[in-house]
Amino acid sequence: MTQMAQSRRRFLAALTAAGGAGLFGATSSIGQEAPPETATVRLSKIAGTCIAPQYLAEEFLRLEGFADVQYVMSDAGIGQSRALARGEVDFSLNFAAPLVIPIDAGEAISIIAGVHSGCFELFGNERIRSIADLKGSTVGVQGLGGSPHVFLAAMAANVGLDPVKDINWVTSPSVAPKELFAQGKIDAFLGFPPEPQELRARKIGRVIVNSSIDRPWSRYFCCMLAGNKDFIRKHPVATKRVLRAILRATNLCASEPTRVAQRMVDGGFTPQYDYALQALKEISYAKWREFDPEDTIRFYALRLREVGMIKSSPNKIIADAADWRFFNELKRELKG
Amino acid sequence: MRMALIIALVMLASILPASVMLMQPPSDTQRATSEEQPLPKIAPAPGFRLTSQDGAQISLANLRGKVVAVTFIFTRCSDTCPVLTSMMSLVQDRLGPDFGSKIVFASITVDPEHDTPEMLKLYAQMYGADVAGWSFLTGPPPIVQDLTRRYGVFASQTANGGIDHSFLTSIVDRRGILRVQYLGVRFDPEEFRRDLLSLLRER
């Protein structure tokens, strides 16, 4: 009982070595459950760090019997959803709104779980004090249809603004909206981790909405786990095992953020340990049991329908794409 | 000395909130949920036959007829294992006469090369474990590693000989079926106790 040799780096080195050496091969199984129908699973990799559970899930996926875990670079937001629909990745955590839009367009995506709330923060300059103040202002987004644009449109609609007419969207594929905002060239922008953490550290702008604290946003899931519909139909055991790995990783994000932040840096998912750690501490990773994922889809589908971004009713979106079988089972099987 | 102080502080910190939770009577909602929602039947639990702190051979098959809580720890662990073992010790006390006769705990080491039966015996004493119902188990490293993996627990030796592992506490019913798994070490001990007792009421 004297020595304890758990340093963060050593843990991560061991974690990596274990994965690389194939210590947890395809024969692993929880109890005597059936093995997954496939030993390969592909997940998306994006610049954002709020989907930390997805990055951390690799070792848990190996325990679930996936010998081949692949991370595929994807564009964030709608790009992630389209990669899912095209079958380029099998699963991805993604913000609810950019999942709803392609589902409305008939893309083959199923949403299987809510994972965490509270990713994004709306930043404004001294003229912006509320969402309503966005009327007539310049708001930067990387591109129309991306997560920030969709989310901001939903937020504007929620306070009665018309996001098409009332907001001057500034798109710049070459300069990040965060930098435009820092340079004073736009009035507001929506940041996803690690952007809010960086801006706050640099004392730039003010936070107008923090989705992990401010209602109604804090009462809904931000990131949900979605999968390729065909993959889920053909691989139900694998799907449940993927979700279990993600939920276990989510729990680790809540309980051991320092360890997870270092893992993300070492795994090449983010260069900034401090910002990753801060985001991990701020995002509500421990609340995946508390919210109803259907409420989240309904909420965002309503907002997007109000502003004309989708045509389907929330009920149709839910009927077409929501599949809570695995989530409901795992909420009962995994506690803590 | 310093390590002993740290362990004592960790234990104190863990025991206080757990004690408060255990002292509070379950609410009607909690009781109703526990009574109305039987735990799911996940799959047959992975079997094991390992050596206890007293040198006895303990197998899951021999525990058939009892509800078993299976967890994974190691004796050199100074940060999170003490939290879990302290909490289980509190639950042990709260189970009263059912503990040992109807409900048992099995804490399996993820460090079998270091954790001999003698080391496990000291560990059991340190945490006030009633070994009539709580076995601390070790065995050949390949067997323990395979078992750890089959319960869904990550465990790996670090470069300097330490152990890193994830926490998952499994409850196995009297027929040997895995019924629920608790993530981490900060779960609600009262809910854990209720789940154990709920399986005693099943026919």
Interface residues (C-beta under 8 A of the other chain):
Chain A: M1 T2 Q3 M4 A5 Q6 S7 R10 F11 A13 A14 L15 A17 A18 L23 F24 S28 S29 I30 G31 Q32 E33 E59 F60 L63 E64 R244 L247 R248 N251 L252 S255 E329 R332 E333 L334 K335 G336
Chain B: M3 A4 I7 Q37 L39 P40 I42 A43 P44 A45 P46 T75 R76 C77 S78 D79 L122 Y123 M126 Q145 R149 R150 Y151 G152 V153 F154 S156 Q157 T158 A159 N160 G161 G162 I163 D164 S166 L168 T169 L178 V180 Q181 Y182 L183 G184 V185 R186 F187 E191 F192 D195
